[in-house]
Amino acid sequence: MGDCLELLKNVKNESIDLIATDPPYEIFFEKNRWDSKNSLNWEVLRDEFFRVLKSNGNLIVFQGWSNVINTNDKLSKKFILKNWIIYDRIKGRGALTNLVSTREDILWYIKDQNDYTYNKISSTIKKKTGGTIGKKNGNIYRALSNVWTDISPIVPWSKERVAHPTQKPEQLIDRIINIFSNENDLVLDPFAGSGTTAISAIKNKRNYVCFEKEKKYFEIMKERIKNLIETS
């Protein structure tokens, strides 16, 4: 448990295969509206991410629409933006003077344009018609695009829900881990929250390193990992 800016210093150079993280979106609800505030030291984070990530590794960063441009500007000074994924979580944040936001931006970065891990998978959406290609490859599901609409968000009645305000669905993190890493790879989440990245890593046969500075969420993460190991 601790601040990732300090703990990252203990991670060896080029030892991580995948960094997958959901950092604070730097937006706060004040006076009935969402305000953006810059509070993360992205320059230091970027340099540490670049140092610890393997040359063929991937960096996956969740961001909110109001700050994603600023985040990308900083990360792109060292990393190559390979794709910009939109996750439609369906359940939106309310707004009195703006459109309801149901999107989350997922930025995919690499270090080497010619060498990076990518495992092609299909979406969970069935094709409307068989079609020549569909019949030929025998896959009834649509190809996975960079707009993800087929994963349900965490809702109050979700079985996996814990006491964390920005918890991500396991299915979403499973997809990221399976696309951007291989079995036995080492996955890092420096903003681990309630530990969904660790849970997904265990289930998908990856190793993991997770940092979380908030004690209440760190304890939730430890309990989730313990329960998973005991019931496996």
N, C-alpha and C positions, 0 to 999 in steps of 0.2 A: 504494500500500500504506500502511495506517495505521489508526488508531482512528477508527471512524465518528463518534464524538462530536466529534472535531476536524474531520474531512473534511466533515461535513455543513454546517459553517459556511460552506463555500465554494460551496454549492449555492444558486442564486438562488431567491428567493421564487416560489412557484407556478409552478415550471418542470417539475415531474414529473407524468406522467400516471398512473403506477402504481408504487407501492412494494410489492414482493413479496419477503418475506424470511423466513428460517428462523434466528432468533436462538438463542443457547444456551438450553436449556430450564431451566437453573438447577437441575438435578438431578445428583447425583453418587452413584456406587456406593461405599458404605462399609460394611464389616462385613456383607457378604452381603445388603445391601438398598439400595434407592434412596432417597436423602435429598434433600429439597428445600432449596435455599439461595437467598436473594435476593441477586443480585450485579449485576444490570443496573439502570442508572438510567433507569427507564421514564418518569419525569416529564420528563426532559430529552429523551429520544428522542421521546416523544409530541409535545412542543412543536416540535421540529425537523421531525418528519414532517408536522405540520399546516402549518407554515410553507412547506415546499418543495412540498407537494402542490397541484395545481390544484384549483379549486373543484369540478370535475366528476370529479376523480380517485378512485382506489380505493387502499385500504391492505389488503394481505393479509399476515397474520402467522401463521406456524406456531407452535404451542405444545404442550407436553405436558400431560396431564390434571391433574397435580399442582400446576401453577402457572397454569393458564389463567384461573381465576377472578380471581386477583390482577392478572394482566396486563389482563384486560378491565375491571376496576374502574378502572384508571389510564387506559387508552386511551379509555374511554367518557366521560370527563370533557370531552373535546373532540370526539371522533369519534362518529358514529352507527353502532352495530352493525347491519349490514344482514342478515347471516346468520352462522350458526355451522356450519361444515362439518366432518364427521368423515371422515377418510381411514383406511380399514382397510388397513393395510400387511401384514396376514396374519402376517408374521414378527414375533413378539412379544418383549418384554423379559422375561426370566425373573424369577420371584418365589417365594420360599419361603413367605411368609406372606400372600400376596395373589394375586388373579387375574392371569394373564399379560396384559400390556398390549399390544394390537395396534392401538390407536387413536392417531391424531395429530389434534389440533384445529387447524382452519384458520379464523381469524377474519377476516371480511370487513367492513371499515369504509368509510364514505363521509363526505363533508363536507356534502353537500346532498341531502336526501331526494328532491328533485324533479329533480335533474340529476346523473347519474353514468353512466359507461360500463358497458354490460352487453350482451354478445353471446350470445344464447341458442344453446346447442349441445346435442346429444344425448349420451347415454352410449354406451358401446360394448357394452352388453348388449342382445341382441335380445329383442323382445317374445315372450311365450310363445304368444300367439294374435294373429291379425291384428286382430280387433275392428273395430267400425265406425269408430272414430277412426283406428286404424292404417291401414286401407284408404283412408280419406278423405285423410289427409295424405301417404300414400305413404312414410312413414318406418318402417323395420323395427326401429329401435332405440328403447329406452325413453327417456323424458324424463330429463334429468339432475336428480337430487335432491341434497339436502345431505348424503347419505351415499354416499361414493365407495368402491365395492368392486371396481371393474373395472380397477384399475391395479396391476400387479405391482411389488413392492418391489425395491430393489437387493439382489442376493444375490451370494455369492462368484463365481459363474460368469457374472454379467451382463457383457456386452460393454462397456458404458459405465462399469463400475466403476473407480474410481480410489482412491487411498489417503486417503479421508476417511471418518470414522466415521459421519457422519450425512447422507451424500449422498442426495439426492432423485432419483427417476427423471425422466428428461427428459420422459416422457409426462405426468407430473403437472404439471411447470412449464409445459409447452406448453399444457395445459388452462387453467391460471390466466391465462397471458398472452393466450390467444385469447379468453377470456371477458371479461376485465377491462381490455383495452386494444385499440387499433386499430393498423393498420400505420402505421409512421413515428412512433409515440408514443415517449416517453422513459420507460424503466423503470429504477427504482433498486432495488438490493439492497445495503443497508448491512452485511449479514453474508453476504458472497458465498461463503465457503468455497471449494470447488473449481470454482466458476464455472458451475454448471448454468443459472442465470438468464441469464448472458451468452450461453451456447450456444443456449438457447431463443430469446432475443431475436434473435440473428442469423438463425437458421433461420426465424423467423416475421416477419422484416422489421420489427423494432423497433430503436430505438436504446437504448443501455443505459449506466448508470453503476454500477460495482460497487466496493465497498470490502471489503478483507480485511486484517486486521492480522497474521495468522500467515504468516510468509514461506514456509513449506513449502507451504501451500495456495495462496498467491498465485502461486507458481511453477507449480503444477499448473494453475491457472486460465489463466495466460498460455500454457502449452503447449497446452492444449485449444483455446483460441481460435485460436492459430496453426495448429494442425493442421486445424481446421475451415475456416479461410479458404483454406489452401493446397489443400485437396481439394474446395472448392466450385466 
